[in-house]
Amino acid sequence: MPVVNNVTRMLDARKVPYQAFELPPEKLGAEETAHLLGVSPAIVFKTIVVRRLTPGAKPILAVIPGDSELDEKKLAALVGEKKVQVPTQREAEEMTGLQAGGISPLALINRGFQIWVDERATKLDFIHVSGGQRGLNIRLKPQDLIRLTQARIGDLSSAKASHTGED
């Protein structure tokens, strides 16, 4: 029985084609997820919560390829800020109401976030994103993700530095 949650119900209701994949329920990084799914980390997109420093400004969900890292300077320039800040995992969970590893732009539509998708997504036939809970991954066309979330497109990421253990 496939996992059903608010994200899959919304996709079904809007007749958006997608494929759901069940994964282990622990927090997995994009590279671990890609390995389990047998796909390239370049098509498994991770969602990073970003705080703007301007008081009252909407927080951001940056959706970037799993083989890269968020470039905070590029994102700050795109949103007209001097700086943006990635909160701690606990703060991100408090801001979204979702567990890290399950934070998804599809689960946070109309929840006060500005959503940005890395431009690399637009060159792909499909991408994988979190399904709004740990253990659920959704494969869909990037155009559908962008349309549903009213995302903006930009150059948000850079090649991952090889010295970090982060994924």
C-alpha positions in Angstrom: 0.0 0.0 0.0 1.6 3.3 -1.1 2.0 6.0 1.5 -0.8 8.5 1.3 -0.5 12.0 2.9 -1.5 15.6 2.3 1.1 15.9 -0.5 -0.1 12.8 -2.4 -3.8 13.7 -1.9 -3.1 17.2 -3.3 -1.2 15.8 -6.3 -4.0 13.4 -7.0 -6.7 16.1 -6.6 -4.9 18.3 -9.1 -4.3 15.4 -11.4 -0.5 15.9 -11.4 1.4 12.8 -12.6 3.9 11.6 -10.0 5.5 8.5 -8.6 5.8 8.0 -4.9 8.7 6.0 -3.4 8.9 4.6 0.1 12.2 4.9 1.9 13.4 4.1 5.4 11.8 6.5 7.9 15.1 7.9 9.2 16.5 11.2 8.0 18.3 10.6 4.8 20.4 13.1 2.8 19.9 13.6 -0.9 22.9 11.4 -1.8 21.7 8.5 0.4 18.2 8.9 -1.1 19.7 8.8 -4.6 21.7 5.7 -3.8 18.6 3.9 -2.5 16.5 4.9 -5.5 19.3 4.0 -7.9 19.4 7.5 -9.5 21.9 10.4 -9.8 22.1 12.8 -6.8 21.8 15.5 -9.5 18.0 14.7 -9.8 17.3 14.3 -6.1 16.5 17.8 -5.0 16.8 18.8 -1.3 14.8 21.6 0.3 16.7 24.0 2.5 15.0 26.4 4.8 16.5 29.9 4.6 15.9 32.9 6.9 15.9 36.4 5.5 17.4 39.0 7.8 14.9 41.8 6.8 12.3 41.9 9.6 8.9 40.6 8.5 10.3 39.1 5.2 9.0 35.7 4.2 11.4 32.8 4.8 12.6 30.9 1.8 12.6 27.3 0.7 15.6 26.8 -1.6 15.2 23.6 -3.7 18.6 22.5 -5.0 20.2 19.5 -6.6 21.5 16.9 -4.1 25.0 17.0 -5.7 25.4 20.7 -4.8 25.2 23.1 -1.9 23.2 26.2 -1.4 25.1 29.3 -2.4 23.8 31.8 0.2 25.4 34.8 -1.6 23.7 34.0 -4.9 20.4 33.5 -3.1 20.8 36.7 -1.1 21.4 38.7 -4.4 18.3 37.1 -6.0 16.0 38.1 -3.2 17.6 41.6 -2.7 19.2 40.9 0.7 22.7 41.6 1.9 22.7 38.2 3.6 20.5 35.2 4.2 20.9 32.6 6.9 20.3 28.8 7.1 18.8 28.1 10.5 19.7 25.1 12.6 17.8 21.8 12.0 15.7 22.4 15.0 14.8 25.9 13.9 14.0 24.7 10.4 11.6 22.1 11.9 10.0 24.8 14.1 9.6 27.1 11.1 8.0 24.5 8.8 6.3 22.1 11.3 8.0 19.3 9.4 10.9 17.0 10.4 14.2 17.5 8.7 14.4 14.9 6.0 10.7 15.4 5.3 10.6 19.2 4.5 9.0 19.6 1.1 7.9 22.6 -0.9 4.8 20.5 -1.8 3.8 20.3 1.8 4.3 24.0 2.5 2.3 25.6 -0.3 0.5 28.7 1.0 2.3 28.5 4.3 4.2 31.8 4.1 7.4 30.6 2.3 8.9 32.1 -0.8 10.0 29.1 -2.9 13.0 29.2 -5.1 14.0 26.2 -7.4 17.5 26.0 -8.8 17.5 26.6 -12.5 19.2 23.2 -13.1 15.8 21.6 -12.4 14.3 23.2 -15.6 16.8 21.2 -17.7 15.6 17.8 -16.4 12.7 15.6 -17.4 11.8 14.8 -13.8 13.2 15.4 -10.3 12.8 13.8 -6.9 11.7 15.8 -3.9 10.6 15.0 -0.3 7.0 14.0 0.0 6.4 16.0 3.1 7.5 13.3 5.6 10.5 11.2 6.2 10.4 8.0 4.2 8.4 9.4 1.3 10.0 10.6 -1.9 8.1 12.1 -4.9 9.2 12.0 -8.5 7.5 14.6 -10.8 8.2 17.0 -13.6 10.0 20.1 -12.5 7.5 22.2 -14.3 4.7 20.7 -12.2 6.6 21.5 -9.0 7.3 25.0 -10.1 3.7 25.6 -11.1 2.2 24.1 -8.0 4.4 26.0 -5.6 4.6 29.2 -7.7 8.3 28.9 -7.3 10.8 31.4 -8.7 13.8 30.1 -10.7 17.4 31.1 -10.1 21.0 30.0 -9.9 21.0 29.0 -6.2 23.7 26.4 -5.9 27.3 25.7 -6.4 29.4 22.5 -6.6 29.7 20.8 -3.3 33.0 21.4 -1.5 34.6 18.0 -1.1 35.9 18.6 2.4 32.4 18.8 4.1 30.6 15.7 5.4 27.3 17.5 4.7 24.8 16.2 2.2 
